[in-house]
Amino acid sequence: MGRSTAPELRQYMDKKLLLQLNADRRVIGRLRGYDAFMNLNLEDAHEVISEEKSLPLGQTVVRGNSIIALEALEPIGK
């Protein structure tokens, strides 16, 4: 089996992200860490239920295999 390499997410560290997850779920939080499997450690996270409603999650880990898309909600600099 091939070696897995860590995803290039350094530019997203400490930035607010929107994650689109399987089962049509969305989570917003600030990226604090990640690993080679793209498991993400988020701070001040909350699950978006609707335009008006969200569920606070606090500090949470999102498994990489459940992430469909990732969007930065803040400017990403070089």
TAJO-V697565 format. One record per pair of residues at least 4 apart in sequence whose C-alpha atoms are under 7 Angstrom apart, sorted by the first residue. I is the first residue (numbers start at 1). J is the second residue. D is the distance in Angstrom with one decimal. If there is no record, write none. Layout:
((I	J	D) (I	J	D))
This chain:
((4	36	6.6) (5	36	5.7) (6	35	6.1) (6	36	3.8) (6	37	7.0) (7	36	6.2) (7	38	6.5) (9	13	6.8) (11	76	6.5) (12	31	6.8) (12	76	6.8) (13	31	5.3) (13	32	6.0) (14	30	5.7) (14	31	5.1) (14	32	5.8) (15	30	5.3) (15	31	5.8) (15	72	7.0) (15	74	6.2) (16	28	7.0) (16	29	5.4) (16	30	4.3) (16	31	6.5) (16	72	6.2) (16	73	5.5) (16	74	6.0) (17	28	5.6) (17	29	5.5) (17	30	6.0) (17	31	6.9) (17	70	6.8) (17	71	5.6) (17	72	4.6) (17	73	5.4) (18	26	6.9) (18	27	5.8) (18	28	4.5) (18	29	6.9) (18	70	5.9) (18	71	5.1) (18	72	6.4) (18	73	6.7) (19	26	5.6) (19	27	5.2) (19	28	6.2) (19	67	6.7) (19	69	5.8) (19	70	4.7) (19	71	6.4) (20	25	6.1) (20	26	4.7) (20	27	6.8) (20	67	6.1) (20	68	5.5) (20	69	5.0) (20	70	6.4) (21	25	5.0) (21	26	5.8) (21	66	5.5) (21	67	4.6) (21	68	5.3) (22	66	5.5) (22	67	6.6) (22	68	6.4) (26	47	5.8) (26	48	5.4) (27	45	6.7) (27	46	5.7) (27	47	4.3) (27	48	5.8) (28	45	5.5) (28	46	5.6) (28	47	6.4) (29	42	5.4) (29	43	5.7) (29	44	5.5) (29	45	4.0) (29	46	6.5) (30	42	5.2) (30	43	5.1) (30	44	6.5) (30	45	6.9) (31	40	7.0) (31	41	6.0) (31	42	4.7) (31	43	6.5) (32	41	5.4) (32	42	5.6) (32	43	6.5) (33	40	5.9) (33	41	4.9) (34	38	5.8) (34	39	5.4) (34	40	4.5) (34	41	6.0) (35	39	5.7) (37	64	5.8) (38	64	4.4) (39	61	6.7) (39	62	5.6) (39	63	4.5) (39	64	4.3) (40	61	5.5) (40	62	5.2) (40	63	6.6) (40	64	6.8) (41	60	5.9) (41	61	4.5) (41	62	6.6) (42	59	5.7) (42	60	5.3) (42	61	6.1) (43	58	6.0) (43	59	4.5) (43	60	6.6) (44	58	4.5) (44	59	5.8) (45	56	6.3) (45	57	5.2) (45	58	5.0) (45	59	6.3) (45	60	6.8) (46	54	6.2) (46	55	5.3) (46	56	4.2) (46	57	4.9) (46	58	6.8) (47	54	5.5) (47	55	5.0) (47	56	6.5) (47	57	6.9) (48	53	6.6) (48	54	4.5) (48	55	6.6) (49	53	5.4) (49	54	5.0) (49	55	6.9) (50	54	6.7))
